Amino acid sequence: MILTVTLNTVLDRVVEIPNFKPGKVNRIKRERARIAGGKGVNVSRVVKSLGEDTLCTGWLGGIVGEEIKRRLEEEGIPQDFVSIKGESRVNWTILSCLDERKQTHLVDVGPKVSTQEVKSLKEKLVKLVKKSAVVVFSGSVPPGGGERIYYSLLNLVHREKENIISILDTAGVYLREGIRAQPFMIKPNREELEELKGEKLISQNILLKEAYSLIRGGISLVVISQGKREVIVVSKKRALIFSPPFINPLNTVGAGDALVGGFAVGFKRGMDIVRTSCLGVACGIVSAEKGRETPFIPSRIIDLSNQIRVKEVKL
């Protein structure tokens, strides 16, 4: 099973406002989607689409939390969340002009969690990790979680199951502290890696060197996404560049999570690094092309996987 942990689950609302103007009254033309979200939830959605067993966990609370649960049930995505007193958040994506694919994202910080709610999540993870081959920790952390929450949770799952494959996809101080627990894979985008380094990484060679420095620190695989550009994959022995084919993106929210989902499935199936990476990149492309609300079509993933160009570079 592939277990996903979403600390800051969200109800994502995607609306169309043809000529969105800040500071003005803007009327919604239509609501394109109202779906359960959060980075780990997005990963589970992809894993299920690819035919693998998955389970979502994390924190949920309030009326919004109940709607998130209900929407996951409607999708057939298994869940086992820890209930909290606070109200789970709502994020908005505004599609302002579909021809130009302009998007505005309004992102809530999330509810405050208590020390007891942190403890309850750890107790649940101890039970769930025993049934899991891969565990994915994704996304932001709500107030009260603490800067070292991912470090703590990663150490817990590594201690409970020695051979588990762990993936961390977060940013800022949570990434900086989380990598100290040496997850198997991390997936920063270029901006997140620059924030981690504290400076601009102006060339591909510098990106590769920074990725390899993380490998020397105990990470087994560093995957760097760059939006429409190449995906860089660095391990102890290889550095690979994956160039995706051109598409017209509809909604890029969740595309990076889809990429992570593809990698998680590749690991679960024991695929080699090239095939796993192509699967991950293809999943990211499909998500951007159709949006999260559209089920993945396996034949489209296969088609895109075959169009991805792979180049190996020297470390």
C-alpha positions in Angstrom: 0.0 0.0 0.0 1.0 3.6 -0.6 0.2 5.7 2.5 -0.1 9.5 2.0 0.1 11.9 4.9 -1.5 15.4 4.5 -1.1 17.6 7.5 -3.0 20.5 6.0 -5.9 19.0 4.0 -8.1 21.4 2.1 -11.3 21.8 0.2 -10.1 23.1 -3.2 -12.6 25.3 -5.1 -11.7 26.1 -8.7 -13.8 28.9 -10.3 -13.9 30.8 -13.6 -13.9 34.6 -13.5 -13.3 35.6 -17.2 -11.8 39.0 -16.5 -10.6 38.8 -12.9 -9.5 42.2 -11.5 -8.1 42.7 -8.0 -9.8 45.4 -6.0 -13.0 45.1 -8.1 -16.3 43.2 -7.8 -15.7 39.9 -9.6 -18.6 37.6 -10.5 -18.0 33.9 -10.8 -19.0 32.5 -14.1 -19.1 29.0 -12.9 -17.4 26.6 -10.4 -15.3 24.2 -12.3 -14.4 22.0 -9.4 -14.9 21.5 -5.7 -12.7 18.7 -4.6 -10.8 17.3 -1.6 -7.2 18.5 -1.8 -3.9 18.9 -0.1 -0.7 17.5 -1.6 -0.9 14.0 -0.1 -4.6 13.7 -1.1 -3.6 14.6 -4.6 -1.0 11.9 -4.6 -3.5 9.3 -3.4 -5.8 10.3 -6.2 -3.1 9.6 -8.8 -2.1 6.3 -7.1 -5.7 5.1 -7.2 -6.0 6.1 -10.9 -3.0 3.9 -11.6 -4.5 0.9 -9.9 -2.5 0.7 -6.7 -3.8 0.5 -3.2 -3.6 3.8 -1.2 -4.7 5.4 2.0 -5.0 9.0 3.1 -4.2 10.1 6.6 -3.5 13.4 8.4 -5.6 16.0 10.2 -9.3 16.9 9.4 -11.7 19.1 11.3 -15.0 20.9 11.2 -17.7 21.2 8.6 -15.1 21.5 5.8 -13.4 18.4 7.1 -16.7 16.5 6.8 -17.1 17.6 3.2 -13.6 16.6 2.4 -14.3 13.1 3.8 -17.5 12.9 1.9 -15.9 13.8 -1.4 -13.1 11.3 -0.9 -15.7 8.6 -0.3 -17.5 9.6 -3.5 -14.1 9.1 -5.3 -13.5 5.8 -3.7 -10.3 7.0 -2.1 -9.7 5.2 1.3 -9.0 7.4 4.3 -8.2 7.3 8.0 -7.8 10.8 9.3 -7.3 12.1 12.8 -10.1 14.5 13.8 -9.1 17.9 15.2 -11.1 20.7 16.8 -10.1 23.3 14.3 -11.8 23.9 10.9 -10.0 22.5 7.8 -9.2 25.1 5.3 -10.6 26.2 1.9 -8.3 27.3 -1.0 -9.5 29.0 -4.2 -8.1 28.8 -7.7 -9.4 31.5 -10.0 -9.1 30.9 -13.7 -9.3 34.4 -15.1 -8.9 33.8 -18.9 -9.0 30.2 -20.2 -7.3 31.2 -23.5 -4.2 32.5 -21.7 -4.5 30.0 -18.8 -4.1 32.7 -16.2 -4.5 31.5 -12.6 -4.7 33.1 -9.2 -4.4 31.0 -6.1 -5.8 32.0 -2.7 -4.2 29.8 0.0 -5.4 29.6 3.6 -2.9 28.9 6.4 -5.0 26.2 8.0 -6.3 25.4 11.6 -4.2 25.3 14.7 -3.4 21.8 16.0 -2.8 20.9 19.6 0.0 18.8 21.2 -2.6 16.0 21.8 -3.6 16.1 18.1 0.1 15.7 17.1 0.4 12.8 19.4 -2.8 11.2 18.0 -1.4 11.4 14.5 1.9 9.7 15.6 -0.1 6.9 17.2 -2.1 6.4 14.0 1.0 6.3 11.8 2.6 3.6 14.0 -0.4 1.4 13.0 -0.7 2.4 9.4 3.0 2.2 8.4 3.1 -1.5 9.1 0.8 -2.1 6.1 2.6 0.3 3.8 5.5 -0.1 1.3 5.7 3.6 0.5 4.8 6.6 2.6 4.5 10.1 1.2 4.7 13.2 3.4 3.4 16.2 1.4 2.6 19.9 1.8 2.4 22.7 4.3 2.1 22.4 8.1 -0.8 24.1 10.0 0.0 26.2 13.0 0.9 24.2 16.0 2.6 21.4 14.0 6.1 22.7 14.7 9.0 23.2 12.4 10.4 19.7 13.0 7.2 17.8 12.5 8.3 16.1 9.3 11.7 15.2 10.9 9.8 13.6 13.8 7.3 11.7 11.6 9.9 10.5 9.2 12.1 9.2 12.1 9.0 7.5 13.5 8.1 5.6 10.3 11.8 4.6 9.7 12.0 3.2 13.2 8.7 1.3 12.8 9.5 -0.2 9.4 13.1 -0.3 8.4 12.7 -1.0 4.6 9.9 1.5 3.9 10.4 4.0 1.1 9.7 7.5 2.3 9.1 10.6 0.1 9.1 14.2 1.4 7.5 17.0 -0.7 7.4 20.2 1.3 9.2 23.6 1.4 11.0 26.1 3.6 11.9 25.2 7.1 9.9 22.0 7.0 12.0 20.8 4.1 15.2 21.9 5.8 14.4 20.1 9.0 12.8 17.1 7.3 15.8 16.2 5.2 17.7 15.7 8.5 15.7 12.5 8.9 17.1 11.2 5.5 13.9 10.4 3.5 14.5 8.1 0.5 13.3 10.8 -1.9 12.6 14.6 -1.9 10.9 16.6 -4.6 11.7 20.3 -4.4 11.0 22.6 -7.3 13.7 25.0 -8.4 12.4 27.8 -6.2 12.2 25.6 -3.1 15.8 24.3 -3.7 17.0 27.9 -4.0 15.3 28.8 -0.7 16.9 25.8 0.9 20.3 26.8 -0.5 19.8 30.5 0.3 20.8 31.7 -3.2 19.9 31.6 -6.8 20.8 28.5 -8.7 21.4 30.0 -12.1 22.4 27.0 -14.2 21.7 23.3 -14.6 25.2 22.4 -13.5 24.7 24.3 -10.2 21.3 22.6 -9.7 23.0 19.3 -10.2 25.7 20.1 -7.7 23.2 21.2 -5.1 21.2 18.0 -5.7 24.3 15.8 -5.3 25.2 17.6 -2.1 21.8 16.5 -0.7 22.6 12.9 -1.9 25.9 13.0 0.1 23.8 14.1 3.1 21.9 10.8 3.0 19.0 11.3 0.6 18.8 8.5 -2.0 16.9 10.4 -4.7 16.5 14.1 -5.5 13.8 15.0 -8.0 13.7 18.7 -9.1 10.6 19.9 -11.0 10.7 23.1 -13.0 7.2 23.7 -14.2 7.0 23.2 -18.0 10.8 22.6 -18.2 12.9 19.5 -17.6 12.7 17.4 -14.5 16.1 16.6 -13.0 16.6 13.3 -11.2 19.8 12.7 -9.2 20.8 9.5 -7.3 24.1 8.3 -5.9 25.1 6.9 -9.3 23.3 8.8 -12.0 22.0 12.2 -13.0 19.2 12.2 -15.5 17.3 15.0 -17.3 13.7 14.3 -18.5 12.3 16.6 -21.1 8.5 16.6 -21.4 6.6 17.1 -24.6 4.7 20.4 -25.1 1.1 20.6 -23.9 -1.5 23.3 -23.3 -2.0 23.3 -19.5 -5.5 23.7 -18.2 -4.8 23.8 -14.4 -1.3 23.2 -13.0 -2.5 22.9 -9.4 -1.6 19.4 -8.2 0.7 18.6 -11.2 3.8 18.3 -8.9 1.7 16.0 -6.6 0.8 13.9 -9.6 4.5 13.6 -10.4 5.1 12.3 -6.9 2.3 9.9 -7.2 3.8 8.4 -10.4 7.2 8.0 -8.6 5.5 6.3 -5.6 3.8 3.8 -7.9 7.1 3.1 -9.8 8.8 2.4 -6.5 5.9 0.2 -5.3 6.2 -1.8 -8.6 10.0 -2.2 -8.4 10.5 -0.3 -11.7 14.0 1.0 -12.6 14.7 4.7 -12.2 14.2 5.7 -15.9 10.8 4.0 -16.1 9.8 5.3 -12.7 10.8 8.9 -13.7 9.0 8.7 -17.0 5.9 7.5 -15.2 6.1 10.4 -12.8 6.7 13.0 -15.4 3.9 11.7 -17.5 1.5 11.8 -14.6 2.4 15.4 -13.9 1.8 16.3 -17.6 -1.6 14.7 -17.6 -2.6 16.5 -14.4 -1.7 19.9 -15.8 -3.3 19.0 -19.2 -6.7 18.0 -17.8 -6.9 19.2 -14.2 -7.3 17.1 -11.1 -11.0 16.7 -11.5 -10.6 14.6 -14.7 -9.8 10.9 -14.2 -6.4 9.8 -15.6 -6.6 7.8 -18.8 -3.8 5.1 -18.7 -3.3 5.1 -22.4 -2.6 8.9 -22.4 0.0 8.3 -19.6 1.7 5.6 -21.7 1.6 7.8 -24.8 3.2 10.7 -23.0 5.8 8.4 -21.3 7.0 7.4 -24.7 7.4 11.0 -25.8 9.7 12.0 -22.9 13.3 12.5 -23.9 15.9 11.3 -21.4 19.5 12.5 -21.2 22.2 11.3 -18.8 24.7 13.9 -17.6 27.9 13.5 -15.6 27.9 14.4 -12.0 
